[in-house]
Amino acid sequence: MATQAQILFVLDNPKDETALREALASFYQLEFSYDPDQTLEMIEDSTPAVVVLSFRQDLISPLAIAHVLRNNPRTPYIGLIYISHQEANEWLDRAIMAGVDICLPEGRTMLETKSALESVLRLRSAKHEVQHINASFNSAYQRFRTLSPTDDVLGLGNHHFLSNQLRIEFRRAQRYQKNLVLLLVRIDCLSGTETMSPTQEKLLSSVAYTISSSVRFEIDYTGRSRDAEFFVILPETDIDGAISIAERIRTKISKLHVSPNNRHLATSVGVAHFNGDRGNFGTFDEFLNTAYIAVKSAQQHGGDQYWALDTSAEEIPEERTA
C-alpha cells in the first residue's frame, strides 16, 4: 500500500478541521496547526509534502513562508497552497511570484481543495524527478571531467591524461632502453594556492603557452598537473637536453610578469631523468616521485632554479641556481 502524502493545514478557524478530516483523511495524512508563526518550525520538523495556508493573521505573511521555502536549497520541494481572503489580484500575483503553487478563493469547495492538492502533488513529484535527473547529469559530468584529457581552464592535458601518458612513455623507454625526462614546473609565488583569481588564471594561461611553445610539437607532452604546477614529458631526451629545456622554460616564464618591486616571475623546475641504458629507475612510481622530490628541493633551496636527479637513491646534488 502506498504511503499517504502528508498535508499540513495552517488554519485560524478550528471548525475547518472537522470538515477537512471528513473529506480528506482517507486520502492523505493530515496535520493541523493554529499558530502561523510556528509554520516554518513545523515544516522543518515534519517535512510535509504540501502546506495549505488559510489564515488572516498578519503576524507572518504567506509571502514570507513562500520565500523561505523556495530559497532553502537543503529542503526538498514542498508544495504550497494559499487560501486567499483578499480579492486583490495584485496581491495574488505577488504570492505566485514568491513561490505559492496555487491560490484558492476562501469560498472554495472541498472538491476544489482536493483537486488543488493533487495538482500540487504531481508538480512536486515532477520537481523531484527533475532534481534526480539533474543530479544524475551532474554526476555524469563530474565523471566526464575526470576522464577528460584536458584541463578545464587552460585546455592543456590534465593530471589524469599526463599520468597515463607518462606511464606509457616510461614503459616504452624501459623496453627500448631510451632516455625519458619529466619536468615539473612550479610557479613559486602561486605554489600552494588552491583558488586562483581571474588575473592569476590569465597569468597561468600565458605560462602554459610559454611551456608548450618551448618543446617539440607532437613529440613532447605538456599540461597542467594541479594549481600552479605543470608537467613536461620529454621522450628520448638526455639529461643535458633536459637541463637546457628547463632553463629555457624558466627564463621565458620570468619575462611574463614583473611585480611592482621589479621582481620577475620565479619558477622552480624539478628534473627527473630515466637513462634507458642504465635502467636507473625500476618502477614508474620511483620515477614520478623523484620529479616531485626534485622540484621540492629546488623550492626549499630558494626557488627560481632547476634541480635535477637521475636516480631515486641519489643524494641531493649541488644547488644549481640560474
C-alpha positions in Angstrom: 0.0 0.0 0.0 1.4 3.4 -1.0 2.3 5.8 1.8 -0.2 8.7 2.1 1.1 12.1 1.3 1.4 14.3 4.4 -0.5 17.6 4.2 -0.1 20.4 6.7 -3.0 22.8 7.1 -2.3 26.1 8.8 -5.7 27.5 9.9 -7.2 30.1 12.1 -10.6 28.5 12.5 -10.8 25.2 14.3 -14.2 24.4 12.8 -12.5 23.9 9.4 -10.5 20.9 10.8 -13.6 18.7 11.2 -14.8 19.2 7.6 -11.3 18.7 6.2 -10.8 15.5 8.2 -14.1 14.1 7.0 -13.4 14.9 3.4 -9.6 14.2 3.1 -8.4 11.9 5.9 -8.9 8.8 3.8 -6.6 10.2 1.0 -3.9 11.9 3.0 -2.1 12.1 6.3 -3.3 15.3 7.8 -1.7 17.7 10.2 -3.2 20.9 11.6 -1.7 24.0 13.1 -3.4 27.1 14.5 -0.2 29.1 15.0 1.0 30.6 11.8 4.2 31.9 13.5 5.2 28.2 14.1 4.7 27.2 10.4 8.3 27.1 9.4 9.3 25.2 12.6 6.6 22.6 11.9 7.7 22.3 8.3 11.3 21.7 9.4 10.2 19.1 11.9 7.8 17.1 9.8 8.7 18.0 6.2 5.1 17.7 4.7 4.5 17.2 1.0 2.1 20.1 0.8 1.4 23.1 3.1 -2.0 24.8 2.9 -2.1 28.3 4.4 -5.5 29.6 5.4 -5.3 32.3 7.9 -5.9 36.1 8.2 -3.3 37.0 10.9 -0.7 39.4 9.8 2.0 38.2 12.2 3.7 36.2 9.5 3.0 36.7 5.8 2.3 33.8 3.4 4.8 35.6 1.2 7.5 35.2 3.9 6.8 31.5 4.2 7.0 31.0 0.5 10.2 33.0 0.3 11.9 30.9 2.9 10.8 27.6 1.4 11.9 28.5 -2.1 15.2 29.9 -1.1 16.4 26.9 1.0 18.3 24.5 -1.2 18.6 22.0 1.6 14.8 21.5 1.8 13.1 19.1 -0.6 10.4 20.8 -2.8 7.3 21.4 -0.7 4.0 22.2 -2.4 2.4 25.4 -1.2 -1.3 26.4 -1.5 -2.7 29.7 -0.3 -6.4 30.2 0.6 -6.9 33.8 -0.3 -9.0 36.0 1.9 -8.4 39.0 -0.3 -9.8 40.0 -3.7 -6.8 42.0 -4.9 -5.3 40.3 -8.0 -2.0 42.2 -7.5 -1.5 40.5 -4.1 -2.3 37.1 -5.6 0.3 37.8 -8.4 2.9 38.6 -5.7 2.0 35.3 -3.9 2.6 33.3 -7.1 5.8 35.1 -7.9 7.0 34.4 -4.3 6.6 30.6 -4.9 3.0 29.8 -4.0 1.9 27.0 -6.3 -1.9 27.6 -6.3 -4.1 30.3 -4.8 -7.7 29.3 -4.0 -10.6 31.5 -3.0 -11.9 31.5 0.5 -15.3 30.0 -0.7 -13.7 27.0 -2.5 -15.4 23.7 -2.4 -13.8 20.6 -0.9 -13.6 19.1 -4.4 -11.6 22.1 -5.5 -9.3 21.7 -2.5 -8.7 18.1 -3.3 -8.1 18.9 -6.9 -5.6 21.5 -6.0 -3.8 19.1 -3.6 -3.5 16.5 -6.4 -2.2 19.1 -8.8 0.5 20.3 -6.4 1.5 16.7 -5.5 2.0 16.0 -9.2 4.0 19.1 -9.5 6.1 18.2 -6.5 6.7 14.7 -8.0 7.8 16.2 -11.3 10.2 18.6 -9.4 11.8 15.8 -7.6 12.2 13.8 -10.8 13.9 16.8 -12.4 16.2 17.2 -9.4 17.1 13.5 -9.6 17.8 13.8 -13.4 19.9 16.9 -12.8 21.9 15.1 -10.1 22.5 12.2 -12.4 23.6 14.6 -15.2 25.9 16.4 -12.7 27.4 13.1 -11.6 28.0 12.1 -15.2 29.5 15.5 -15.9 31.9 15.1 -13.0 32.9 11.7 -14.2 33.4 13.1 -17.7 35.6 15.9 -16.3 37.7 13.3 -14.5 38.1 11.2 -17.7 38.6 14.2 -20.0 42.2 14.6 -21.2 42.2 18.4 -20.9 42.3 21.0 -18.2 39.1 23.0 -17.9 40.7 26.4 -17.8 43.8 26.1 -20.0 42.8 23.5 -22.5 46.1 21.5 -21.9 46.5 18.0 -20.9 45.3 17.5 -17.3 46.8 15.4 -14.5 44.8 12.2 -15.5 46.0 12.4 -19.1 49.6 13.3 -18.2 49.9 10.5 -15.7 48.7 7.9 -18.2 50.9 9.3 -20.9 53.9 9.3 -18.7 53.3 5.7 -17.7 53.1 4.7 -21.4 56.3 6.6 -22.2 58.1 5.1 -19.1 57.3 1.6 -20.2 58.4 2.4 -23.8 61.7 3.8 -22.5 62.3 0.7 -20.4 61.5 -1.7 -23.2 63.6 0.1 -25.9 66.3 1.4 -23.5 65.6 5.0 -24.4 66.1 8.2 -22.4 63.0 9.9 -20.8 62.7 13.1 -18.9 59.9 14.5 -16.7 59.9 18.2 -15.8 57.7 19.5 -13.0 57.4 23.3 -13.4 56.0 25.3 -10.4 55.4 29.0 -10.3 56.9 29.8 -6.9 54.6 32.7 -6.0 51.4 30.7 -6.8 52.6 27.3 -5.5 50.1 26.0 -2.9 47.3 28.5 -4.0 44.1 26.5 -4.0 41.8 29.1 -5.6 43.1 31.2 -8.4 41.8 34.7 -9.2 40.9 35.6 -12.8 44.2 37.5 -13.0 46.2 34.5 -11.8 44.4 32.2 -14.2 45.2 34.5 -17.0 48.8 34.5 -16.0 48.8 30.7 -15.9 47.4 30.7 -19.4 50.5 32.7 -20.5 52.7 30.2 -18.6 51.0 27.3 -20.3 51.5 28.8 -23.8 55.2 29.6 -22.9 55.8 26.0 -21.9 54.0 24.4 -24.8 55.9 26.6 -27.3 59.2 25.7 -25.8 59.1 22.0 -26.6 58.8 19.8 -29.7 55.4 19.8 -31.4 53.7 16.4 -31.4 56.7 14.7 -29.7 56.7 16.2 -26.2 53.7 16.4 -23.9 52.8 19.4 -21.7 49.9 20.1 -19.4 48.7 21.4 -16.0 49.1 18.9 -13.2 47.4 20.9 -10.5 47.1 24.5 -9.3 50.3 26.3 -10.5 52.2 23.1 -11.4 52.9 21.9 -15.0 54.1 18.6 -16.4 56.5 18.4 -19.3 57.2 14.9 -20.7 60.3 14.7 -23.0 60.7 11.3 -24.7 64.2 10.4 -25.9 65.8 13.4 -24.2 69.1 13.1 -22.3 70.0 15.0 -19.1 71.9 17.8 -20.9 68.9 18.4 -23.2 66.5 18.3 -20.2 68.5 20.9 -18.3 68.7 23.1 -21.4 64.9 23.0 -21.8 64.3 23.5 -18.1 66.4 26.7 -18.2 64.8 27.9 -21.4 61.3 27.5 -19.9 62.4 29.1 -16.6 63.9 32.1 -18.4 60.9 32.7 -20.7 58.4 32.5 -17.8 60.5 35.0 -15.8 59.7 37.6 -18.5 56.0 37.2 -18.4 55.3 39.3 -15.3 57.2 41.9 -13.3 55.8 42.9 -9.9 55.7 46.5 -8.6 59.0 45.9 -6.8 60.6 44.8 -10.1 60.8 41.1 -9.1 60.3 38.8 -12.0 58.1 35.7 -12.1 60.2 33.0 -10.3 59.9 29.3 -11.4 61.2 26.1 -9.8 61.8 23.2 -12.1 62.3 19.6 -11.0 64.0 17.3 -13.5 63.8 13.5 -13.4 65.9 11.6 -16.0 65.4 8.0 -16.9 68.5 6.6 -18.6 67.5 3.6 -20.7 71.0 2.1 -20.8 71.4 2.1 -17.0 67.8 1.4 -16.1 68.2 3.8 -13.2 64.5 3.6 -12.2 62.9 0.3 -11.5 59.3 1.5 -11.4 57.2 4.3 -12.7 56.3 5.4 -9.2 60.0 5.9 -8.4 60.5 8.0 -11.5 57.4 10.2 -10.8 58.3 10.6 -7.1 61.8 11.7 -8.0 60.5 14.5 -10.1 58.4 15.7 -7.1 61.5 15.4 -4.8 63.5 17.4 -7.3 61.0 20.4 -7.6 60.5 20.4 -3.9 64.3 20.6 -3.4 64.5 23.5 -5.9 61.9 25.4 -3.9 63.4 24.6 -0.5 66.8 26.0 -1.7 65.3 29.3 -2.6 63.4 28.7 -5.8 63.9 30.2 -9.2 66.2 27.4 -10.3 66.1 23.8 -11.6 67.1 20.7 -9.6 68.0 17.5 -11.5 68.0 13.9 -10.3 68.7 10.8 -12.3 68.1 8.2 -9.6 65.8 7.9 -6.6 68.8 6.9 -4.4 70.9 9.8 -5.4 72.0 12.2 -2.7 71.0 15.9 -3.1 73.4 17.4 -5.6 74.9 20.8 -5.5 72.5 23.7 -5.9 72.0 24.8 -9.5 70.8 28.4 -9.4 70.1 30.4 -12.6 
